[in-house]
Amino acid sequence: MGWKMTKTLPYTTLKLLIFTCSLLLFGCGKEKEEEIEEAIDTANIFLSSRICGAAISILEGVGRQNTNARYLQTLASAYACKSDFDEPTFFGTDMPNIASPAPLGGLTTFNSSLSMDSSSDKYYTNLWSAINILLYAGGIGSGENPTVAERADYFNNADAGDINAQLAYMLLAQLGKFAFFYGNVDAGVKGDGTQGNDCFIEYDEAAVLAYLATGNTGGCTNLTNTGHANLGTPGSYSVARLCQGVILFNSIVDALPGVISAAGGDDFNDLDDLLTDIDGYKTDYTDAGGDPTIFIQQNQTGCETDNAADDTNLQLFFGFIMETLFI
């Protein structure tokens, strides 16, 4: 995933490079596998100078290779390049602050989180494109649940591990964006921004309102129960946007154990401790009457279908999980 450089090439040089690469890639007589490997190598050359669109064009030009781990990781990197996700910054600057403030408020202080300023933010949507390439790696169908176990059926252990690690980092960055914007965060504190809401959403579920009174959810209390305008209100929530939060949370929880066990380190120890705490938050959710199957849903369409007719579980999920993770 070599796109650490930020220098861009002059336009005339870029055109010549693209033309030359096209001749090399699509010349007569090349075997398909050779063409694919050359596309990956060429895309990485473009990514080293953050020429994101050219990298995407080269890779998409040979057709999606859904069982080629190297291709998928490079394509995901190319779409992430069109967002503001940068791995050197992620590891060097952001990750050490992941639990500051705890539990996960540090995610909202990531460099890539601070640019999120609308529900259709281009960096946010481009990072979703990268995430979905890896979530559904192997050719998992759009109607299936794209779990770690499902991806393991398509790749060897090393390739699956690499895909899951890259995916986990992007998911953490994307959850940081989501929480920063919809949680109205400033300096890692929910509700301290300029958008006016103290909570992610406005609640009318009695169990959630009682929980908000316990002090476990920061400035979001039963007395300051205001939600983000773009997430709607009880009875007319934006289920699609709320389900993005559900998918991010569940996919992170699914991917992290394997990543932690393979990587280790102090930053990951914080996340390991968090996973233990999350088990307690899930218990609070189910004790309040929430359907536990929400925690295995990683498919956006499936989540929307499950919650279209009744917003109870979404209210409980955001009240007991999201408001507690970001305080």
Buried (B, 14 or more C-beta within 10 A) or exposed (E): BBBEEEEEBEEEEBEEBBEEBBEBBBEEEEEEEEBBBBBBBBBBBBBBBBBBEBBBBBBEEBEEBBEBBBBBBBBBBBBBBBBBBBBEBBEEEBBEBBBEBBBBBBBBBBBBBBBBEEBEBEBBEBBBBBBBBBBBBBEBEEEEBBBBEBBBEBBEEEBBBBBBBBBBBBBBBBBBBBBBBBBBBBEBBBBBBEBEBBBBBBBEBEBBBEBBEEEBBBBBBBEEBBBBBBBBBBEEBBBBBBBBBBBBBBBBBBBBBBBBEEBEEEBBEBBBEBEEBBEEBBEBBBEBEBBEEBBEBBBBEBBBEBBEEEBBBBBBBBBBBBBBBBB
